[in-house]
């Protein structure tokens, strides 16, 4: 009586191996690679999100100076419209004065100097802002096609302000801006 040998016994005798475990190992390696790709994608997204937030900070003193001018223009608009003041501007009186910035914006030939701290990349910037209400001039608009601004519910007067900013950054880099700004409510 002859005993038939199984496939395993034949492989053992001949030294030929089957590759039954290769599919499992390959599936595990592919799963690991996909997992690493997903994790690296999430890392890149998280890092770039935090970098874009840092990019909104000022990179140079000149950029910070331009930002302070824009912030001051917004402050003038907000004060005349009785809206909430931008949080960057302090509510204390102007440097060396008893009045605040709202009084200086509304009163002719009145200066207000305040110091602000601005966020930067790595370090912050210190800005000194001076706002001065210079004069007011009536706006044109008497033609039929362009009625006066007060007909449209807006002021017919242009208010002119001088905005002077001096921004100091890291390594004592400074930027100075002087702007003549016209506000026409």
Z-matrix of the N, CA and C atoms (Angstrom, degrees):
N
C 1 1.414
C 2 1.530 1 106.47
N 3 1.251 2 110.49 1 132.41
C 4 1.457 3 117.33 2 -175.49
C 5 1.522 4 109.41 3 -106.87
N 6 1.310 5 115.74 4 134.57
C 7 1.463 6 119.96 5 179.76
C 8 1.513 7 107.68 6 -97.48
N 9 1.313 8 112.96 7 126.61
C 10 1.467 9 117.61 8 177.84
C 11 1.526 10 108.03 9 -78.05
N 12 1.261 11 115.06 10 137.77
C 13 1.466 12 119.06 11 -179.82
C 14 1.526 13 110.44 12 -89.02
N 15 1.256 14 114.62 13 148.93
C 16 1.466 15 119.42 14 178.77
C 17 1.524 16 109.31 15 -81.40
N 18 1.299 17 115.66 16 167.72
C 19 1.464 18 120.97 17 -178.86
C 20 1.521 19 110.78 18 -62.99
N 21 1.334 20 116.02 19 -34.36
C 22 1.455 21 119.68 20 -179.11
C 23 1.523 22 110.48 21 -66.62
N 24 1.328 23 115.16 22 -42.13
C 25 1.451 24 118.58 23 180.00
C 26 1.517 25 110.64 24 -66.33
N 27 1.330 26 116.32 25 -34.18
C 28 1.461 27 118.86 26 178.75
C 29 1.532 28 110.50 27 -67.86
N 30 1.293 29 115.90 28 -40.44
C 31 1.464 30 118.45 29 179.86
C 32 1.522 31 110.33 30 -65.82
N 33 1.312 32 115.04 31 -36.41
C 34 1.440 33 119.30 32 -178.56
C 35 1.524 34 110.30 33 -65.69
N 36 1.302 35 114.73 34 -37.79
C 37 1.449 36 118.96 35 -179.70
C 38 1.516 37 112.33 36 -73.37
N 39 1.326 38 115.77 37 -40.75
C 40 1.462 39 118.72 38 -174.35
C 41 1.525 40 112.52 39 -88.88
N 42 1.316 41 119.27 40 -16.26
C 43 1.453 42 121.88 41 179.67
C 44 1.522 43 113.52 42 86.09
N 45 1.324 44 119.18 43 3.01
C 46 1.461 45 122.03 44 178.29
C 47 1.521 46 107.72 45 -84.15
N 48 1.345 47 115.93 46 132.78
C 49 1.461 48 119.70 47 -177.70
C 50 1.521 49 109.49 48 -110.51
N 51 1.289 50 116.14 49 147.00
C 52 1.462 51 120.11 50 174.42
C 53 1.517 52 108.17 51 -87.13
N 54 1.293 53 116.62 52 162.08
C 55 1.459 54 121.30 53 -178.19
C 56 1.518 55 109.65 54 -114.68
N 57 1.316 56 114.76 55 52.21
C 58 1.454 57 120.11 56 -179.73
C 59 1.527 58 111.56 57 -69.68
N 60 1.314 59 123.39 58 -37.21
C 61 1.456 60 126.79 59 -176.09
C 62 1.521 61 113.81 60 -82.80
N 63 1.321 62 117.97 61 -7.47
C 64 1.463 63 121.14 62 -177.13
C 65 1.523 64 110.61 63 -65.68
N 66 1.295 65 118.47 64 -39.75
C 67 1.466 66 121.51 65 -179.22
C 68 1.528 67 110.48 66 -62.94
N 69 1.307 68 116.67 67 -41.21
C 70 1.463 69 120.25 68 179.36
C 71 1.528 70 111.19 69 -65.81
N 72 1.308 71 117.08 70 -46.08
C 73 1.464 72 121.19 71 179.91
C 74 1.528 73 110.36 72 -63.96
N 75 1.328 74 117.61 73 -42.20
C 76 1.468 75 121.59 74 178.45
C 77 1.524 76 110.59 75 -62.60
N 78 1.320 77 117.15 76 -42.78
C 79 1.466 78 120.50 77 178.84
C 80 1.528 79 110.77 78 -63.03
N 81 1.329 80 117.70 79 -39.92
C 82 1.460 81 120.53 80 178.05
C 83 1.531 82 111.64 81 -65.99
N 84 1.318 83 117.63 82 -40.85
C 85 1.469 84 120.83 83 179.16
C 86 1.525 85 110.67 84 -66.14
N 87 1.330 86 117.76 85 -42.91
C 88 1.466 87 121.32 86 178.35
C 89 1.526 88 109.84 87 -63.06
N 90 1.329 89 117.26 88 -41.79
C 91 1.464 90 120.78 89 178.00
C 92 1.527 91 110.74 90 -61.73
N 93 1.318 92 116.93 91 -41.86
C 94 1.460 93 120.99 92 178.40
C 95 1.530 94 111.40 93 -63.51
N 96 1.326 95 117.58 94 -42.58
C 97 1.468 96 121.44 95 179.14
C 98 1.526 97 110.53 96 -64.07
N 99 1.333 98 117.19 97 -44.11
C 100 1.469 99 120.51 98 178.58
C 101 1.530 100 110.17 99 -62.97
N 102 1.317 101 116.77 100 -41.73
C 103 1.462 102 120.85 101 177.85
C 104 1.529 103 110.94 102 -60.90
N 105 1.328 104 117.67 103 -43.42
C 106 1.464 105 121.06 104 177.98
C 107 1.528 106 111.58 105 -64.28
N 108 1.324 107 117.79 106 -38.85
C 109 1.469 108 120.88 107 177.19
C 110 1.527 109 111.17 108 -63.12
N 111 1.318 110 116.61 109 -43.52
C 112 1.469 111 120.25 110 179.50
C 113 1.528 112 110.18 111 -64.12
N 114 1.325 113 117.21 112 -44.47
C 115 1.465 114 120.37 113 -179.72
C 116 1.529 115 111.38 114 -64.42
N 117 1.330 116 117.68 115 -40.99
C 118 1.467 117 119.24 116 179.52
C 119 1.524 118 110.96 117 -68.03
N 120 1.333 119 117.91 118 -34.97
C 121 1.467 120 120.65 119 176.28
C 122 1.523 121 110.59 120 -64.06
N 123 1.325 122 117.20 121 -44.82
C 124 1.465 123 120.27 122 177.48
C 125 1.524 124 111.61 123 -62.73
N 126 1.321 125 117.24 124 -37.99
C 127 1.464 126 120.63 125 177.93
C 128 1.531 127 111.06 126 -64.25
N 129 1.325 128 116.98 127 -44.42
C 130 1.469 129 120.76 128 179.75
C 131 1.523 130 110.50 129 -63.91
N 132 1.321 131 117.49 130 -41.97
C 133 1.473 132 120.55 131 179.31
C 134 1.525 133 110.36 132 -63.60
N 135 1.316 134 117.25 133 -44.91
C 136 1.464 135 120.82 134 179.75
C 137 1.526 136 111.24 135 -63.99
N 138 1.313 137 117.16 136 -44.04
C 139 1.461 138 120.99 137 -179.44
C 140 1.517 139 111.26 138 -65.76
N 141 1.326 140 117.69 139 -43.82
C 142 1.465 141 119.56 140 -178.69
C 143 1.521 142 111.32 141 -68.62
N 144 1.335 143 117.88 142 -30.41
C 145 1.463 144 119.83 143 176.31
C 146 1.519 145 110.52 144 -66.22
N 147 1.314 146 117.24 145 -44.19
C 148 1.469 147 118.90 146 178.73
C 149 1.515 148 111.08 147 -69.22
N 150 1.326 149 118.11 148 -32.41
C 151 1.465 150 120.45 149 177.56
C 152 1.521 151 111.05 150 -69.55
N 153 1.328 152 117.78 151 -36.53
C 154 1.463 153 118.60 152 179.00
C 155 1.519 154 110.15 153 -68.44
N 156 1.319 155 117.97 154 -32.47
C 157 1.458 156 120.16 155 174.32
C 158 1.518 157 111.17 156 -66.12
N 159 1.321 158 116.45 157 -37.51
C 160 1.461 159 119.63 158 177.33
C 161 1.515 160 110.75 159 -71.31
N 162 1.315 161 117.39 160 -28.62
C 163 1.462 162 120.93 161 179.33
C 164 1.504 163 112.66 162 -67.61
N 165 1.326 164 116.88 163 -20.86
C 166 1.457 165 120.07 164 178.50
C 167 1.529 166 111.00 165 -78.38
N 168 1.269 167 117.00 166 -9.35
C 169 1.454 168 120.56 167 175.06
C 170 1.525 169 107.74 168 -80.54
N 171 1.301 170 116.01 169 166.44
C 172 1.456 171 119.55 170 -176.48
C 173 1.521 172 110.52 171 -80.16
N 174 1.334 173 116.26 172 135.70
C 175 1.455 174 121.62 173 -178.50
C 176 1.523 175 111.86 174 -90.72
N 177 1.329 176 118.16 175 -34.32
C 178 1.461 177 121.54 176 -178.47
C 179 1.526 178 109.43 177 -133.48
N 180 1.313 179 115.64 178 167.37
C 181 1.461 180 120.41 179 177.94
C 182 1.526 181 110.41 180 -65.13
N 183 1.332 182 117.27 181 -34.24
C 184 1.472 183 120.11 182 178.70
C 185 1.525 184 110.77 183 -65.07
N 186 1.339 185 116.99 184 -41.71
C 187 1.469 186 120.31 185 176.48
C 188 1.524 187 110.70 186 -62.49
N 189 1.316 188 116.47 187 -41.59
C 190 1.463 189 120.14 188 179.10
C 191 1.525 190 110.51 189 -64.69
N 192 1.330 191 117.49 190 -38.33
C 193 1.466 192 120.98 191 177.19
C 194 1.514 193 111.98 192 -62.76
N 195 1.334 194 116.39 193 -43.16
C 196 1.469 195 120.01 194 176.60
C 197 1.522 196 110.73 195 -63.55
N 198 1.325 197 116.47 196 -39.17
C 199 1.461 198 120.27 197 178.64
C 200 1.517 199 112.31 198 -64.73
N 201 1.330 200 117.25 199 -37.35
C 202 1.464 201 120.72 200 179.09
C 203 1.526 202 110.18 201 -67.32
N 204 1.333 203 117.57 202 -38.24
C 205 1.470 204 120.36 203 177.55
C 206 1.525 205 109.70 204 -62.44
N 207 1.334 206 117.60 205 -45.32
C 208 1.466 207 120.92 206 178.59
C 209 1.528 208 110.81 207 -62.68
N 210 1.315 209 116.72 208 -41.39
C 211 1.465 210 120.94 209 178.69
C 212 1.526 211 111.16 210 -63.80
N 213 1.316 212 117.16 211 -38.72
C 214 1.464 213 121.35 212 179.50
C 215 1.520 214 110.83 213 -68.72
N 216 1.324 215 117.13 214 -39.83
C 217 1.468 216 119.99 215 176.22
C 218 1.527 217 110.28 216 -61.64
N 219 1.325 218 116.23 217 -41.01
C 220 1.467 219 120.18 218 177.09
C 221 1.528 220 110.66 219 -64.55
N 222 1.330 221 116.74 220 -39.32
C 223 1.463 222 120.94 221 178.85
C 224 1.526 223 111.14 222 -61.27
N 225 1.326 224 117.86 223 -42.82
C 226 1.467 225 121.25 224 179.04
C 227 1.526 226 109.90 225 -61.12
N 228 1.325 227 116.92 226 -45.31
C 229 1.467 228 121.07 227 178.36
C 230 1.522 229 110.74 228 -60.99
N 231 1.322 230 116.98 229 -44.95
C 232 1.463 231 121.84 230 -178.24
C 233 1.529 232 110.98 231 -63.40
N 234 1.321 233 117.08 232 -41.06
C 235 1.472 234 119.98 233 -179.31
C 236 1.522 235 110.72 234 -65.42
N 237 1.328 236 118.38 235 -43.02
C 238 1.463 237 120.25 236 -179.18
C 239 1.520 238 112.30 237 -70.08
N 240 1.326 239 117.48 238 -24.67
C 241 1.472 240 120.42 239 -179.98
C 242 1.520 241 112.02 240 -97.64
N 243 1.303 242 118.04 241 4.44
C 244 1.472 243 123.69 242 -179.92
C 245 1.526 244 112.63 243 56.98
N 246 1.328 245 116.64 244 38.65
C 247 1.461 246 121.37 245 175.97
C 248 1.528 247 108.96 246 -92.55
N 249 1.329 248 115.29 247 -178.03
C 250 1.461 249 120.04 248 177.81
C 251 1.521 250 109.94 249 -73.60
N 252 1.309 251 115.78 250 139.84
C 253 1.458 252 122.48 251 -179.27
C 254 1.531 253 110.08 252 -72.13
N 255 1.359 254 117.92 253 143.26
C 256 1.466 255 119.65 254 175.00
C 257 1.526 256 110.09 255 -59.43
N 258 1.323 257 118.07 256 138.31
C 259 1.463 258 120.29 257 -174.88
C 260 1.526 259 113.87 258 -65.12
N 261 1.328 260 118.55 259 -18.02
C 262 1.464 261 119.93 260 -178.98
C 263 1.520 262 111.86 261 -68.79
N 264 1.340 263 117.71 262 -28.93
C 265 1.460 264 120.37 263 -178.84
C 266 1.522 265 110.06 264 -85.33
N 267 1.324 266 116.36 265 129.54
C 268 1.465 267 118.94 266 179.43
C 269 1.523 268 111.39 267 -70.80
N 270 1.312 269 115.56 268 156.52
C 271 1.465 270 120.59 269 179.44
C 272 1.527 271 111.43 270 -94.35
N 273 1.331 272 117.12 271 -2.09
C 274 1.457 273 120.23 272 178.89
C 275 1.528 274 110.13 273 -70.06
N 276 1.344 275 116.46 274 165.94
C 277 1.471 276 119.31 275 176.07
C 278 1.527 277 111.29 276 -62.31
N 279 1.319 278 115.06 277 159.76
C 280 1.464 279 120.86 278 177.31
C 281 1.527 280 109.16 279 -61.41
N 282 1.336 281 116.41 280 156.58
C 283 1.463 282 121.05 281 -177.59
C 284 1.528 283 111.00 282 -57.33
N 285 1.326 284 116.86 283 120.14
C 286 1.454 285 122.19 284 176.95
C 287 1.521 286 114.87 285 75.26
N 288 1.324 287 118.62 286 11.19
C 289 1.468 288 121.92 287 -177.89
C 290 1.525 289 109.68 288 -124.63
N 291 1.340 290 115.37 289 171.80
C 292 1.463 291 119.88 290 177.76
C 293 1.519 292 111.83 291 -103.39
N 294 1.325 293 118.55 292 -6.67
C 295 1.465 294 122.24 293 -179.48
C 296 1.526 295 110.17 294 -105.75
N 297 1.343 296 115.51 295 162.64
C 298 1.461 297 119.44 296 179.74
C 299 1.527 298 110.26 297 -101.08
N 300 1.332 299 115.24 298 -177.13
C 301 1.460 300 121.03 299 -174.70
C 302 1.529 301 111.92 300 -65.74
N 303 1.317 302 118.90 301 -31.05
C 304 1.467 303 121.22 302 179.86
C 305 1.527 304 110.67 303 -64.12
N 306 1.321 305 117.31 304 -38.88
C 307 1.463 306 121.08 305 177.47
C 308 1.527 307 109.92 306 -66.19
N 309 1.328 308 117.65 307 -41.85
C 310 1.464 309 121.40 308 -179.34
C 311 1.523 310 111.41 309 -65.57
N 312 1.324 311 117.72 310 -35.28
C 313 1.465 312 121.31 311 179.56
C 314 1.520 313 110.56 312 -70.07
N 315 1.316 314 117.80 313 -32.51
C 316 1.462 315 121.17 314 -175.48
C 317 1.526 316 114.14 315 -93.97
N 318 1.332 317 118.75 316 -10.94
C 319 1.463 318 121.43 317 -174.53
C 320 1.524 319 110.16 318 -112.43
N 321 1.325 320 115.94 319 127.60
C 322 1.462 321 122.90 320 -177.53
C 323 1.528 322 111.12 321 -61.77
N 324 1.346 323 115.14 322 141.14
C 325 1.472 324 123.67 323 177.57
C 326 1.523 325 113.37 324 56.40
N 327 1.311 326 116.31 325 37.83
C 328 1.461 327 121.51 326 178.07
C 329 1.520 328 108.64 327 -118.31
N 330 1.333 329 116.20 328 131.30
C 331 1.463 330 121.70 329 179.14
C 332 1.521 331 109.97 330 -102.87
N 333 1.319 332 114.07 331 149.33
C 334 1.464 333 120.21 332 173.38
C 335 1.519 334 107.66 333 -138.83
N 336 1.316 335 116.76 334 125.94
C 337 1.459 336 121.96 335 177.29
C 338 1.519 337 107.92 336 -116.91
N 339 1.335 338 115.48 337 127.97
C 340 1.463 339 120.70 338 177.57
C 341 1.518 340 109.57 339 -135.91
N 342 1.320 341 115.43 340 155.44
C 343 1.454 342 122.00 341 179.99
C 344 1.521 343 108.84 342 -110.27
N 345 1.340 344 115.39 343 131.33
C 346 1.466 345 121.88 344 -179.07
C 347 1.522 346 109.27 345 -120.34
N 348 1.318 347 116.52 346 154.02
C 349 1.458 348 122.35 347 171.60
C 350 1.517 349 107.51 348 -112.95
N 351 1.337 350 115.79 349 124.76
C 352 1.465 351 121.39 350 -176.04
C 353 1.519 352 110.33 351 -112.97
N 354 1.342 353 117.71 352 143.93
C 355 1.466 354 119.74 353 178.48
C 356 1.520 355 110.80 354 -72.09
N 357 1.315 356 115.85 355 145.07
C 358 1.454 357 121.03 356 176.91
C 359 1.508 358 109.69 357 -135.73
N 360 1.310 359 116.31 358 176.12
C 361 1.459 360 120.88 359 177.54
C 362 1.523 361 107.23 360 -81.42
N 363 1.301 362 116.48 361 108.51
C 364 1.454 363 121.09 362 -178.81
C 365 1.516 364 113.48 363 88.49
N 366 1.313 365 118.12 364 -46.88
C 367 1.462 366 121.60 365 -180.00
C 368 1.517 367 108.95 366 -131.99
N 369 1.320 368 116.09 367 174.28
C 370 1.459 369 119.78 368 179.15
C 371 1.525 370 109.81 369 -109.25
N 372 1.323 371 115.15 370 166.99
C 373 1.460 372 122.53 371 179.99
C 374 1.521 373 108.86 372 -116.02
N 375 1.321 374 116.09 373 147.73
C 376 1.453 375 121.99 374 176.16
C 377 1.518 376 107.73 375 -110.16
N 378 1.328 377 116.21 376 125.07
C 379 1.463 378 120.95 377 -177.69
C 380 1.520 379 109.83 378 -119.02
N 381 1.317 380 115.41 379 134.12
C 382 1.457 381 121.78 380 172.62
C 383 1.519 382 106.82 381 -108.31
N 384 1.331 383 116.51 382 120.67
C 385 1.463 384 122.11 383 -174.92
C 386 1.521 385 108.94 384 -115.84
N 387 1.332 386 115.77 385 131.87
C 388 1.459 387 121.13 386 174.38
C 389 1.520 388 108.05 387 -120.10
N 390 1.330 389 116.22 388 124.12
C 391 1.467 390 122.73 389 177.93
C 392 1.523 391 107.11 390 -113.41
N 393 1.334 392 116.15 391 130.22
C 394 1.462 393 120.15 392 178.21
C 395 1.521 394 109.22 393 -134.64
N 396 1.323 395 116.21 394 124.66
C 397 1.466 396 122.90 395 176.80
C 398 1.527 397 106.49 396 -81.74
N 399 1.348 398 117.30 397 111.18
C 400 1.459 399 121.93 398 -173.06
C 401 1.522 400 113.46 399 -87.75
N 402 1.346 401 117.15 400 -58.34
C 403 1.467 402 120.28 401 -176.75
C 404 1.521 403 109.81 402 -163.49
N 405 1.338 404 115.07 403 171.20
C 406 1.468 405 122.06 404 178.50
C 407 1.522 406 108.08 405 -128.55
N 408 1.340 407 116.70 406 140.61
C 409 1.465 408 122.48 407 -178.32
C 410 1.521 409 108.17 408 -135.23
N 411 1.339 410 116.56 409 138.95
C 412 1.461 411 120.57 410 175.81
C 413 1.521 412 111.04 411 -66.69
N 414 1.322 413 116.17 412 143.15
C 415 1.459 414 121.52 413 -178.45
C 416 1.522 415 110.68 414 -92.85
N 417 1.320 416 115.85 415 147.47
C 418 1.466 417 120.63 416 177.33
C 419 1.524 418 109.48 417 -70.96
N 420 1.326 419 116.12 418 159.83
C 421 1.460 420 120.27 419 178.24
C 422 1.505 421 110.82 420 152.60
N 423 1.321 422 118.29 421 48.43
C 424 1.460 423 120.31 422 -176.53
C 425 1.520 424 112.72 423 -105.24
N 426 1.319 425 118.05 424 -1.72
C 427 1.459 426 119.52 425 179.19
C 428 1.517 427 110.10 426 -78.45
N 429 1.320 428 116.09 427 156.39
C 430 1.464 429 120.70 428 -178.41
C 431 1.524 430 111.30 429 -62.75
N 432 1.348 431 117.51 430 -38.88
C 433 1.468 432 119.94 431 -179.25
C 434 1.527 433 111.59 432 -67.94
N 435 1.319 434 116.34 433 -29.77
C 436 1.454 435 121.16 434 -178.21
C 437 1.521 436 108.83 435 -124.13
N 438 1.328 437 118.14 436 87.80
C 439 1.464 438 120.13 437 -178.65
C 440 1.524 439 110.41 438 -65.67
N 441 1.323 440 116.40 439 160.16
C 442 1.465 441 119.16 440 177.67
C 443 1.525 442 110.84 441 -55.57
N 444 1.318 443 115.63 442 150.76
C 445 1.466 444 120.87 443 -175.25
C 446 1.521 445 112.13 444 -62.53
N 447 1.331 446 118.38 445 -30.75
C 448 1.466 447 119.18 446 -178.01
C 449 1.514 448 111.77 447 -67.92
N 450 1.366 449 118.10 448 -22.27
C 451 1.464 450 120.77 449 175.78
C 452 1.526 451 109.51 450 -65.74
N 453 1.329 452 116.11 451 -35.54
C 454 1.465 453 121.02 452 -179.86
C 455 1.524 454 111.81 453 -84.47
N 456 1.330 455 117.62 454 9.31
C 457 1.458 456 120.42 455 179.27
C 458 1.509 457 113.40 456 83.33
N 459 1.324 458 117.66 457 13.48
C 460 1.455 459 121.27 458 179.48
C 461 1.522 460 109.46 459 -114.67
N 462 1.298 461 115.50 460 162.97
C 463 1.459 462 120.78 461 -179.10
C 464 1.522 463 110.46 462 -69.00
N 465 1.311 464 116.59 463 143.51
C 466 1.456 465 121.07 464 175.45
C 467 1.512 466 111.56 465 -95.56
N 468 1.330 467 117.15 466 17.58
C 469 1.461 468 122.37 467 -176.17
C 470 1.526 469 109.57 468 -124.21
N 471 1.329 470 115.88 469 136.80
C 472 1.461 471 121.52 470 173.51
C 473 1.516 472 109.41 471 -98.02
N 474 1.309 473 117.43 472 126.34
C 475 1.465 474 122.86 473 179.65
C 476 1.525 475 108.00 474 -101.65
N 477 1.317 476 116.85 475 126.62
C 478 1.461 477 121.28 476 -175.64
C 479 1.527 478 110.42 477 -107.48
N 480 1.340 479 114.18 478 130.52
C 481 1.460 480 121.97 479 -178.43
C 482 1.524 481 109.70 480 -124.40
N 483 1.318 482 115.44 481 145.55
C 484 1.463 483 120.80 482 169.52
C 485 1.522 484 106.22 483 -102.78
N 486 1.330 485 115.29 484 126.05
C 487 1.466 486 121.36 485 178.26
C 488 1.525 487 106.79 486 -116.17
N 489 1.318 488 116.42 487 119.55
C 490 1.462 489 121.49 488 178.87
C 491 1.526 490 107.43 489 -117.76
N 492 1.333 491 116.22 490 126.24
C 493 1.467 492 120.30 491 178.62
C 494 1.525 493 109.42 492 -123.36
N 495 1.301 494 115.75 493 139.52
C 496 1.464 495 122.72 494 172.13
C 497 1.524 496 105.91 495 -128.77
N 498 1.332 497 115.64 496 114.94
C 499 1.465 498 121.29 497 -176.48
C 500 1.524 499 108.70 498 -111.85
N 501 1.329 500 115.94 499 131.53
C 502 1.458 501 121.97 500 177.43
C 503 1.521 502 108.32 501 -115.93
N 504 1.339 503 115.27 502 129.76
C 505 1.454 504 120.90 503 -178.32
C 506 1.511 505 111.97 504 -118.72
N 507 1.339 506 116.14 505 -161.04
C 508 1.461 507 119.91 506 179.70
C 509 1.532 508 110.50 507 -63.94
N 510 1.306 509 116.29 508 151.15
C 511 1.469 510 123.72 509 -178.05
C 512 1.524 511 111.81 510 57.48
N 513 1.329 512 117.18 511 28.83
C 514 1.467 513 124.05 512 179.02
C 515 1.526 514 113.66 513 56.97
N 516 1.328 515 117.34 514 31.39
C 517 1.462 516 119.39 515 172.94
C 518 1.519 517 107.65 516 -72.17
N 519 1.320 518 116.52 517 137.04
C 520 1.461 519 120.00 518 -179.08
C 521 1.516 520 110.23 519 -129.09
N 522 1.306 521 114.34 520 152.85
C 523 1.466 522 121.94 521 174.67
C 524 1.518 523 107.19 522 -139.03
N 525 1.327 524 116.03 523 133.24
C 526 1.459 525 121.15 524 179.77
C 527 1.523 526 108.81 525 -119.43
N 528 1.317 527 115.95 526 133.78
C 529 1.465 528 122.46 527 175.91
C 530 1.515 529 108.61 528 -127.03
N 531 1.325 530 115.93 529 143.37
C 532 1.457 531 121.48 530 172.70
C 533 1.520 532 106.30 531 -134.08
N 534 1.334 533 116.44 532 121.19
C 535 1.459 534 121.61 533 -172.18
C 536 1.519 535 109.24 534 -127.96
N 537 1.325 536 116.36 535 137.77
C 538 1.459 537 121.60 536 169.50
C 539 1.523 538 105.77 537 -99.72
N 540 1.326 539 117.08 538 117.94
C 541 1.467 540 122.28 539 -173.99
C 542 1.522 541 109.84 540 -116.85
N 543 1.334 542 115.89 541 131.13
C 544 1.464 543 121.03 542 177.01
C 545 1.520 544 108.91 543 -104.49
N 546 1.314 545 116.01 544 123.29
C 547 1.459 546 121.84 545 176.45
C 548 1.520 547 108.13 546 -107.58
N 549 1.328 548 116.00 547 126.84
C 550 1.471 549 120.93 548 178.73
C 551 1.508 550 108.51 549 -128.10
N 552 1.318 551 116.70 550 72.81
C 553 1.446 552 125.86 551 -179.63
C 554 1.437 553 115.02 552 -16.30
